[in-house]
Amino acid sequence: MSISVASPQVGVSFDDTSVAFSSKSNFQLKKTYWLFALMNQPWLVKLGTFFIKLALLLRLPVKNLIKATLFGQFCGGENIKECNKTIDNLAKSKIGTILDYSVEGEDNEQSFDKTASEILLTIEKASQTEGIPFSVFKVTGIGSTPLMEKIQAGEPLTSNEQVAFERLKQRVDQLCQKAHDLDVKIFVDAEESWIQDVIDQLAYKAMQKYNTKKPIVYNTFQMYRRDMLENLKKATHEAKVDGYFLGAKLVRGAYFEKERQRAYESEYQDPIHATKEDTDCDYNKSILFALENRDVIFICLGTHNESSCFYCIELMQKLNIPHNDPHVWFAQLLGMSDNISYNLANAGYNVAKYVPYGPVETVMPYLFRRAEENKSIAGQSSREFLLIKREVGRRHTMKVVH
């Protein structure tokens, strides 16, 4: 399958920086410009990461500096209340918010209960706020990763482990029931392949229970896996047979290096596609399949890939699917790919931003990953930085002209 590129028929341009950065004042834009300029220096990202980790370890007063830079760009706040400003700002541009509690907690029951309680608060917030179309959770945030790995491997559980697994199932059901009762759609995030089967089983059980009248629970499909397109088709068939709606968040995948390394070390077939082109192809095939089966599938394209977004738009036009059809959503991370999010929303499509939040110290692993993603590759500036630079130049030109 060929991957579509921008065409006049689509009616959306991801190069329109005037729309992409319309929510930012000149001061905010320049601040963002300098932040991405710094992140485009690989040596500086590496050095900065080291010193921030050291400063936090030594409890040095760097929290305000972090909040004013990395944290301010990619996170909504340290708690739900602090996220209100971001929620309101996004809503002004017709972009929804997905509150993502991004604390990478400890592996114990107390931590799991605390995380589940926080996610319940995000569901309540979503039910009270028009600008929050989805909630989200990671199963590893509310249950033990080693336990799920043991279950997927078919190993027998001890009595304590069986009790812990029952608690995990109860937490998943508690979150999904709350979402159902308050009419809030909720994503179950995808994770590593060696625990994903367990996560899938929990997600589909919840769908059978709560998706009979409308899609409430969405499972996540990582299309960089060789088997994922078939998994999507199988899940669709089972949803049709059992009479419930399939919620599907389509992503490319987030654990590339870990998956490759583990497959190599454990000497089993790498579950990831051999090339990015193969992943792109399966991602677009999954879009086509979902749109052709929208009697049962509701999708969210969790992607920063412009070609796939264009491809979906073109298909929607060919199939006479309205821009704001509830079967189709697009989602990107806060602080990234504003050229996609804001231009799609401006054209009337359903768009949301993942808005991570949590105490500064605990969301640092997330922020370090964002900085790593945005550093320059082989001397080339990131797409984000080039777009910001273009908008700064455009505004400067307009100022001179006027």
Wavefront OBJ file of the C-alpha trace (Angstrom):
o trace
v 0.000 0.000 0.000
v 1.366 3.383 -0.927
v 1.560 6.123 1.673
v -0.214 9.267 0.581
v 1.381 12.667 0.681
v -0.198 16.078 0.916
v -2.506 16.911 -1.938
v -4.730 19.889 -2.787
v -7.833 17.727 -2.352
v -7.174 17.221 1.351
v -7.760 20.855 2.287
v -5.322 20.737 5.220
v -1.721 21.907 5.298
v 0.642 20.823 8.058
v 3.047 23.541 6.937
v 0.740 26.386 8.018
v 2.677 27.661 11.011
v 0.316 30.621 11.497
v -2.338 28.118 12.588
v 0.066 25.711 14.302
v 1.357 28.344 16.722
v -1.670 30.619 16.866
v -2.093 29.977 20.590
v 1.413 31.222 21.425
v 2.296 34.846 22.071
v 5.543 36.194 20.627
v 7.199 35.731 24.008
v 5.986 32.112 24.306
v 7.074 31.351 20.743
v 10.577 32.708 21.307
v 10.837 30.753 24.544
v 9.831 27.585 22.671
v 12.306 28.445 19.911
v 15.232 28.623 22.329
v 14.176 25.440 24.109
v 14.102 23.450 20.860
v 17.304 25.121 19.691
v 19.025 23.770 22.802
v 17.443 20.319 22.387
v 18.818 20.220 18.839
v 22.335 19.986 20.292
v 22.910 16.288 21.145
v 25.871 16.996 23.418
v 23.829 19.547 25.341
v 20.903 17.144 25.798
v 23.287 14.510 27.148
v 25.050 16.978 29.451
v 21.816 18.594 30.602
v 20.223 15.232 31.387
v 23.235 14.280 33.523
v 23.258 17.516 35.520
v 19.469 17.562 36.052
v 19.578 14.002 37.398
v 22.496 14.955 39.646
v 20.793 18.142 40.863
v 17.586 16.256 41.735
v 19.590 13.548 43.490
v 21.387 16.185 45.576
v 18.091 18.027 46.146
v 19.431 21.231 44.617
v 16.859 24.023 43.914
v 16.344 23.364 40.192
v 12.607 22.617 40.235
v 11.531 26.103 39.123
v 14.041 26.047 36.258
v 12.702 22.680 35.074
v 9.084 23.874 35.344
v 9.920 26.943 33.260
v 11.594 24.913 30.500
v 11.142 21.198 29.733
v 8.250 20.643 32.125
v 6.406 23.723 30.913
v 6.717 22.620 27.286
v 5.631 19.003 27.626
v 3.530 18.778 30.824
v 0.310 20.367 32.025
v 1.229 20.702 35.703
v 2.067 18.803 38.845
v -1.574 17.985 39.566
v -4.954 18.090 37.840
v -5.756 21.597 39.064
v -2.534 22.970 37.581
v -3.561 21.474 34.221
v -6.673 23.680 33.976
v -4.845 26.442 32.109
v -3.575 23.989 29.482
v -7.021 22.380 29.173
v -8.631 25.787 28.606
v -5.972 26.928 26.127
v -6.326 23.781 24.044
v -10.122 24.015 24.138
v -9.956 27.526 22.650
v -8.438 25.916 19.543
v -11.010 23.078 19.615
v -8.400 20.567 20.806
v -9.288 18.113 23.545
v -7.099 17.125 26.492
v -6.171 13.606 27.594
v -4.891 13.861 31.160
v -2.035 11.383 31.479
v -0.785 10.732 35.010
v 2.836 10.119 34.056
v 4.315 9.013 37.351
v 6.411 5.884 36.901
v 5.635 4.397 40.299
v 7.166 1.766 42.509
v 6.246 -1.888 42.154
v 4.081 -2.349 45.254
v 0.393 -2.558 46.134
v 0.332 0.820 47.883
v 1.726 2.559 44.810
v -0.739 0.709 42.538
v -3.696 1.788 44.706
v -2.467 5.394 44.742
v -2.120 5.462 40.950
v -5.570 3.929 40.461
v -7.065 6.567 42.775
v -5.428 9.334 40.742
v -6.733 7.912 37.452
v -10.233 7.814 38.958
v -9.852 11.561 39.550
v -8.933 12.105 35.889
v -12.085 10.221 34.861
v -14.185 12.416 37.151
v -12.489 15.514 35.743
v -13.231 14.350 32.193
v -16.902 13.805 33.013
v -17.133 17.400 34.268
v -15.112 19.010 31.466
v -16.266 19.234 27.853
v -12.673 19.641 26.661
v -11.532 16.225 27.936
v -12.749 13.480 25.552
v -10.644 10.589 26.915
v -8.946 9.250 30.024
v -5.970 6.872 29.926
v -3.997 4.433 32.069
v -1.098 2.038 31.891
v -1.746 -1.398 33.347
v 1.826 -1.451 34.702
v 0.896 1.616 36.758
v -1.701 -0.387 38.685
v -0.156 -3.874 38.687
v 3.130 -5.745 38.824
v 5.124 -6.092 35.607
v 6.996 -9.256 36.768
v 3.643 -10.782 37.720
v 2.166 -10.144 34.263
v 5.324 -11.467 32.642
v 5.007 -14.667 34.683
v 1.339 -15.060 33.740
v 2.022 -14.570 30.027
v 4.856 -17.105 30.190
v 2.388 -19.661 31.581
v 4.231 -20.101 34.860
v 2.236 -21.175 37.946
v 1.453 -18.449 40.466
v 1.906 -18.585 44.216
v -1.139 -17.914 46.377
v 0.130 -14.348 47.054
v 0.667 -13.761 43.336
v -2.848 -15.008 42.582
v -4.227 -12.531 45.119
v -2.147 -9.745 43.549
v -3.493 -10.616 40.094
v -7.067 -10.506 41.387
v -6.351 -7.045 42.783
v -4.996 -5.956 39.401
v -8.134 -7.191 37.650
v -10.275 -5.379 40.210
v -8.403 -2.111 39.601
v -8.826 -2.395 35.829
v -12.529 -3.100 36.251
v -12.900 -0.254 38.737
v -11.417 2.235 36.261
v -13.432 0.966 33.300
v -16.672 0.848 35.296
v -16.116 4.415 36.476
v -15.522 5.480 32.870
v -18.691 3.656 31.805
v -20.816 5.120 34.593
v -19.621 8.675 33.847
v -19.706 8.190 30.050
v -15.973 8.822 29.562
v -13.923 7.014 26.913
v -10.751 5.448 28.335
v -7.541 4.230 26.679
v -5.635 1.178 27.869
v -2.057 1.933 26.823
v 0.070 -0.699 25.079
v 3.298 -1.951 26.619
v 6.051 -4.536 25.996
v 5.192 -7.647 23.981
v 6.078 -10.006 26.858
v 3.186 -8.629 28.967
v 0.884 -7.345 26.202
v -1.191 -10.556 25.952
v -2.245 -10.143 29.581
v -3.108 -6.478 28.984
v -5.110 -7.423 25.880
v -7.139 -9.993 27.815
v -7.987 -7.430 30.486
v -8.939 -4.842 27.853
v -11.182 -7.165 25.839
v -12.925 -8.440 28.955
v -13.678 -4.811 29.842
v -14.943 -4.143 26.309
v -17.316 -7.114 26.489
v -18.720 -5.672 29.704
v -18.774 -1.934 28.984
v -18.774 -1.437 25.166
v -22.168 -2.948 24.369
v -23.906 0.357 23.623
v -20.984 2.636 22.710
v -17.178 2.521 22.781
v -15.936 3.232 26.303
v -12.769 1.132 26.542
v -10.091 1.471 23.837
v -7.200 -0.981 23.536
v -3.912 0.163 21.956
v -2.386 -1.501 18.888
v 1.354 -1.039 18.261
v 1.663 -1.403 14.514
v 5.437 -1.870 14.529
v 4.718 -5.439 15.589
v 4.532 -7.972 12.755
v 1.391 -9.600 14.168
v -0.567 -6.476 15.035
v -2.598 -6.003 11.847
v -3.878 -9.559 12.171
v -4.510 -8.944 15.883
v -6.665 -5.934 14.956
v -8.641 -8.012 12.448
v -9.100 -10.825 14.974
v -10.232 -8.387 17.681
v -12.723 -6.875 15.237
v -14.139 -10.290 14.356
v -14.551 -11.199 18.037
v -16.238 -7.855 18.765
v -18.732 -8.481 15.962
v -19.431 -12.033 17.141
v -19.835 -11.042 20.801
v -21.799 -7.879 20.055
v -19.688 -5.020 21.378
v -17.828 -2.040 19.924
v -14.064 -2.165 19.476
v -12.185 0.924 20.602
v -8.762 0.973 18.934
v -5.945 3.448 19.496
v -3.449 2.995 16.667
v 0.187 3.810 17.395
v 3.466 2.785 15.811
v 5.157 1.630 19.007
v 7.198 2.861 21.934
v 9.551 0.061 22.967
v 11.648 -0.504 19.853
v 15.076 -0.850 21.473
v 13.830 -2.939 24.403
v 11.974 -5.311 22.077
v 14.954 -5.779 19.762
v 17.411 -6.247 22.644
v 15.284 -8.817 24.475
v 14.601 -10.809 21.304
v 18.347 -10.905 20.593
v 19.353 -11.875 24.119
v 16.623 -14.506 24.534
v 17.071 -15.817 20.981
v 13.498 -15.617 19.730
v 12.142 -13.977 16.568
v 12.118 -10.193 16.773
v 8.415 -9.213 16.976
v 9.112 -5.835 15.342
v 8.927 -5.187 11.592
v 12.295 -5.283 9.834
v 11.867 -1.794 8.337
v 10.047 1.427 9.115
v 8.377 1.159 5.699
v 6.764 -2.121 6.771
v 5.473 -0.454 9.926
v 4.123 2.511 7.937
v 2.420 0.142 5.535
v 0.691 -1.825 8.303
v -0.290 1.385 10.081
v -2.053 2.678 6.981
v -3.643 -0.700 6.287
v -5.036 -0.614 9.822
v -6.570 2.818 9.136
v -8.223 1.523 5.962
v -9.483 -1.603 7.733
v -10.910 0.412 10.626
v -12.701 2.929 8.408
v -14.188 0.144 6.302
v -15.436 -1.557 9.486
v -16.668 1.459 11.384
v -19.939 -0.303 12.130
v -17.937 -1.887 14.951
v -14.593 0.017 15.198
v -13.924 3.449 16.684
v -10.319 4.603 16.243
v -7.897 7.166 17.566
v -4.748 7.761 15.516
v -2.055 8.345 18.100
v 0.577 9.515 15.651
v 2.987 12.313 14.785
v 3.318 10.975 11.245
v 2.008 13.495 8.718
v 1.650 10.995 5.862
v -0.627 8.708 7.877
v -2.763 11.662 8.941
v -3.122 12.746 5.313
v -3.910 9.183 4.308
v -6.707 8.991 6.889
v -8.119 12.347 5.762
v -8.152 11.235 2.127
v -9.901 7.987 3.034
v -12.499 9.858 5.071
v -13.230 12.042 2.051
v -13.478 9.055 -0.297
v -15.809 7.249 2.105
v -17.870 10.419 2.737
v -17.047 10.387 6.451
v -17.614 13.828 8.056
v -14.593 15.598 9.539
v -16.024 15.387 13.062
v -17.305 11.814 12.835
v -17.092 10.283 16.354
v -15.527 7.125 14.898
v -12.254 8.950 14.172
v -9.921 10.907 16.458
v -6.350 12.127 16.084
v -3.999 12.553 19.069
v -0.510 13.950 19.617
v 1.639 14.742 22.652
v 1.519 18.169 24.280
v 4.380 20.336 23.066
v 4.990 18.326 19.902
v 3.537 18.273 16.372
v 1.393 21.364 16.887
v 1.462 21.726 13.105
v -0.624 18.534 12.913
v -2.896 19.057 15.919
v -3.845 22.691 15.370
v -4.274 22.447 11.592
v -6.467 19.333 11.885
v -8.591 20.951 14.608
v -8.847 24.145 12.563
v -10.203 22.068 9.669
v -12.875 20.527 11.913
v -11.372 17.122 12.724
v -11.521 15.535 16.184
v -8.160 16.177 17.850
v -6.795 15.721 21.357
v -3.454 16.235 23.054
v -1.936 13.877 25.595
v -1.216 16.143 28.578
v 1.147 14.422 31.015
v 1.148 15.634 34.599
v 2.632 14.738 37.976
v 5.295 15.918 40.433
v 8.359 17.274 38.605
v 10.741 14.721 40.099
v 8.606 11.759 39.068
v 7.898 12.796 35.467
v 11.565 13.420 34.634
v 11.984 10.051 32.831
v 9.163 11.147 30.477
v 10.763 14.560 29.927
v 14.186 13.072 29.214
v 12.581 10.897 26.503
v 11.002 13.973 24.890
v 14.336 15.809 24.907
v 16.036 12.765 23.392
v 13.415 12.568 20.618
v 13.873 16.206 19.646
v 17.650 16.365 19.440
v 19.159 16.714 15.976
v 20.051 13.631 13.983
v 23.214 13.592 11.838
v 23.436 17.371 12.010
v 19.886 17.976 10.845
v 17.485 20.081 12.862
v 14.310 18.433 14.079
v 11.043 19.028 12.244
v 9.678 20.794 15.342
v 12.544 23.282 15.474
v 12.357 24.090 11.754
v 8.630 24.858 11.992
v 9.081 27.068 15.051
v 11.962 28.847 13.333
v 9.781 29.452 10.281
v 6.976 30.955 12.376
v 9.409 33.247 14.203
v 10.625 34.444 10.797
v 7.074 34.880 9.500
v 6.056 37.028 12.465
v 9.224 39.088 12.178
v 8.514 39.719 8.473
v 4.923 40.757 9.239
v 6.148 43.135 11.940
v 8.628 44.735 9.534
v 6.006 45.062 6.778
v 3.518 46.713 9.123
l 1 2 3 4 5 6 7 8 9 10 11 12 13 14 15 16 17 18 19 20 21 22 23 24 25 26 27 28 29 30 31 32 33 34 35 36 37 38 39 40 41 42 43 44 45 46 47 48 49 50 51 52 53 54 55 56 57 58 59 60 61 62 63 64 65 66 67 68 69 70 71 72 73 74 75 76 77 78 79 80 81 82 83 84 85 86 87 88 89 90 91 92 93 94 95 96 97 98 99 100 101 102 103 104 105 106 107 108 109 110 111 112 113 114 115 116 117 118 119 120 121 122 123 124 125 126 127 128 129 130 131 132 133 134 135 136 137 138 139 140 141 142 143 144 145 146 147 148 149 150 151 152 153 154 155 156 157 158 159 160 161 162 163 164 165 166 167 168 169 170 171 172 173 174 175 176 177 178 179 180 181 182 183 184 185 186 187 188 189 190 191 192 193 194 195 196 197 198 199 200 201 202 203 204 205 206 207 208 209 210 211 212 213 214 215 216 217 218 219 220 221 222 223 224 225 226 227 228 229 230 231 232 233 234 235 236 237 238 239 240 241 242 243 244 245 246 247 248 249 250 251 252 253 254 255 256 257 258 259 260 261 262 263 264 265 266 267 268 269 270 271 272 273 274 275 276 277 278 279 280 281 282 283 284 285 286 287 288 289 290 291 292 293 294 295 296 297 298 299 300 301 302 303 304 305 306 307 308 309 310 311 312 313 314 315 316 317 318 319 320 321 322 323 324 325 326 327 328 329 330 331 332 333 334 335 336 337 338 339 340 341 342 343 344 345 346 347 348 349 350 351 352 353 354 355 356 357 358 359 360 361 362 363 364 365 366 367 368 369 370 371 372 373 374 375 376 377 378 379 380 381 382 383 384 385 386 387 388 389 390 391 392 393 394 395 396 397 398 399 400 401 402
